[in-house]
Amino acid sequence: MKVILLQDVPNVGESGSIQNVSDGFARNYLIPQGLAEMGTPGRIKQAEERIQAQQKKIERQEEEMRDLSERIDGLHVEIEARVGRHGRLYGSITAPEIASAVSTKLGEDIDRRKVELSDPIRSTGEHAVEIHLIGRLRPTVTVSVKPSADSEIEEDESGDEPEQSGEAVEQESTAGSES
């Protein structure tokens, strides 16, 4: 049975799409829950026209953003962060920080939600980050994370004494109480 989805349904499709699903799934779940409507010939034609109009709009926006995409692609951005002993950051570099750095370098505003970062960056070095502008435009930026000047001071000031494990501290405290 053909249905037109009114909302995004996981493992089925996105809102507004025309999907072919089993009759029972449509009648017992999708339609009663208000997730889809029955695909009559008139509704299917309207949905197809809406999908085509949306695709044309995306293509038009892709053309407008192609220049920006070419300027972003291959861009190298440096971000300074506080770093601990072994090159691990005290925090992490997140999408808003990357978007801000790219915006500053380009002189154009980049939305933080367009930066695709599976996990925050937590180590120094170079990291490839994809920016999803629209449709198929996904330029890649190289983010270079460098230690800030104050992170080197923190390493020097921090005691180089090895940290005691919880067991060693516990043994010392019990040994002191036995005497």
C-alpha positions as CSV (number, residue, x, y, z in Angstrom):
1,M,0.0,0.0,0.0
2,K,1.3,3.5,-0.8
3,V,1.2,6.0,2.0
4,I,2.4,9.6,2.3
5,L,4.3,10.2,5.5
6,L,3.2,13.2,7.6
7,Q,6.2,12.9,10.0
8,D,9.6,11.3,9.9
9,V,9.3,7.6,10.7
10,P,12.5,5.7,11.6
11,N,13.4,2.9,9.1
12,V,10.6,4.0,6.8
13,G,11.2,7.5,5.5
14,E,11.1,11.2,5.9
15,S,8.1,13.5,6.2
16,G,6.4,14.2,2.8
17,S,7.9,11.1,1.1
18,I,5.8,8.5,-0.7
19,Q,6.5,5.0,0.7
20,N,5.2,1.5,-0.2
21,V,4.5,-0.4,3.1
22,S,2.6,-3.5,4.0
23,D,-1.2,-3.0,4.3
24,G,-1.3,-4.1,8.0
25,F,1.5,-1.7,9.0
26,A,-0.3,1.2,7.3
27,R,-3.8,0.4,8.6
28,N,-2.8,-0.7,12.2
29,Y,0.1,1.7,13.0
30,L,1.0,4.5,10.5
31,I,-2.5,5.9,9.8
32,P,-4.1,5.5,13.3
33,Q,-1.0,7.2,14.9
34,G,-1.2,10.1,12.5
35,L,2.2,9.3,11.0
36,A,0.9,8.8,7.4
37,E,-2.1,9.2,5.2
38,M,-3.4,6.8,2.6
39,G,-1.9,7.3,-0.8
40,T,-4.8,8.1,-3.1
41,P,-3.9,9.0,-6.7
42,G,-4.7,12.7,-6.1
43,R,-2.6,12.9,-2.9
44,I,0.3,11.1,-4.5
45,K,0.3,13.5,-7.4
46,Q,0.4,16.5,-5.0
47,A,3.2,14.9,-2.9
48,E,5.3,14.3,-6.1
49,E,4.8,17.9,-7.2
50,R,5.8,19.1,-3.7
51,I,8.9,16.8,-3.8
52,Q,9.9,18.1,-7.2
53,A,9.5,21.7,-6.1
54,Q,11.6,21.0,-3.0
55,Q,14.4,19.4,-5.1
56,K,14.4,22.5,-7.4
57,K,14.7,24.8,-4.4
58,I,17.7,22.7,-3.1
59,E,19.4,22.8,-6.5
60,R,19.0,26.6,-6.7
61,Q,20.4,27.0,-3.2
62,E,23.3,24.7,-4.1
63,E,24.2,26.9,-7.1
64,E,24.1,30.0,-4.8
65,M,26.4,28.3,-2.2
66,R,28.8,26.6,-4.6
67,D,31.2,29.6,-4.4
68,L,31.2,29.4,-0.6
69,S,31.7,25.7,-0.7
70,E,34.8,26.1,-2.9
71,R,36.2,28.7,-0.6
72,I,35.7,26.4,2.5
73,D,36.9,23.2,0.9
74,G,40.6,22.6,1.9
75,L,40.6,25.5,4.4
76,H,43.1,25.2,7.2
77,V,42.0,26.6,10.6
78,E,44.1,26.7,13.8
79,I,42.5,26.6,17.2
80,E,44.5,27.0,20.5
81,A,43.4,25.0,23.5
82,R,44.7,24.2,27.0
83,V,46.6,20.9,26.9
84,G,47.6,18.5,29.6
85,R,50.7,16.3,29.8
86,H,50.0,13.8,27.1
87,G,48.5,16.0,24.5
88,R,45.0,15.6,25.7
89,L,42.9,18.7,26.0
90,Y,41.4,19.9,29.2
91,G,38.1,20.3,27.5
92,S,37.2,19.6,23.9
93,I,36.8,21.4,20.6
94,T,33.2,21.4,19.6
95,A,31.2,22.4,16.6
96,P,30.4,26.0,17.7
97,E,34.2,26.7,18.1
98,I,35.0,25.3,14.7
99,A,32.1,27.2,13.1
100,S,33.4,30.4,14.8
101,A,37.0,29.8,13.6
102,V,35.8,29.2,10.0
103,S,33.5,32.2,10.1
104,T,36.3,34.4,11.3
105,K,38.7,33.2,8.6
106,L,36.2,33.5,5.7
107,G,34.4,36.6,6.8
108,E,31.0,34.8,6.3
109,D,28.8,33.4,9.0
110,I,28.7,29.6,9.2
111,D,26.0,28.0,11.3
112,R,27.3,25.7,14.1
113,R,24.6,23.1,13.2
114,K,26.2,22.7,9.7
115,V,29.5,21.4,11.2
116,E,29.4,17.6,11.2
117,L,31.4,16.4,14.1
118,S,30.7,12.8,15.3
119,D,32.6,13.3,18.6
120,P,34.2,16.4,20.0
121,I,38.0,16.8,19.3
122,R,39.9,15.9,22.5
123,S,43.5,15.8,21.3
124,T,46.1,18.0,19.5
125,G,46.9,17.5,15.9
126,E,45.1,17.9,12.6
127,H,41.5,16.7,12.2
128,A,39.3,16.7,9.1
129,V,35.9,18.1,9.7
130,E,33.0,18.1,7.2
131,I,30.6,21.1,6.8
132,H,27.2,20.2,5.4
133,L,26.0,23.4,3.7
134,I,23.0,22.1,1.7
135,G,22.2,19.1,-0.4
136,R,25.4,17.5,-1.8
137,L,27.7,20.4,-0.8
138,R,29.9,19.0,1.9
139,P,33.3,20.8,1.9
140,T,36.1,19.5,4.3
141,V,38.0,21.8,6.6
142,T,41.3,20.8,8.3
143,V,41.3,21.8,12.0
144,S,44.7,22.0,13.6
145,V,44.6,22.0,17.4
146,K,47.6,23.5,19.0
147,P,48.5,23.9,22.7
148,S,48.1,27.4,24.0
149,A,50.9,29.3,25.7
150,D,49.5,28.9,29.2
151,S,49.2,25.1,28.8
152,E,53.0,24.8,28.7
153,I,53.3,26.7,31.9
154,E,50.8,24.4,33.6
155,E,52.9,21.4,32.6
156,D,56.0,22.9,34.1
157,E,54.3,24.1,37.3
158,S,52.5,20.8,37.9
159,G,54.5,18.5,40.1
160,D,56.2,15.7,38.3
161,E,55.6,13.4,41.2
162,P,53.7,10.3,40.1
163,E,50.2,10.1,41.4
164,Q,49.5,7.5,44.0
165,S,46.8,5.0,43.2
166,G,43.9,4.6,45.6
167,E,45.3,1.2,46.9
168,A,48.7,2.8,47.9
169,V,47.0,5.6,49.8
170,E,44.7,3.0,51.5
171,Q,47.7,0.9,52.5
172,E,49.5,3.9,54.0
173,S,46.4,4.9,56.0
174,T,45.8,1.4,57.4
175,A,49.5,1.1,58.2
176,G,49.4,4.3,60.2
177,S,46.4,3.3,62.2
178,E,47.9,-0.1,63.2
179,S,50.9,1.6,64.9
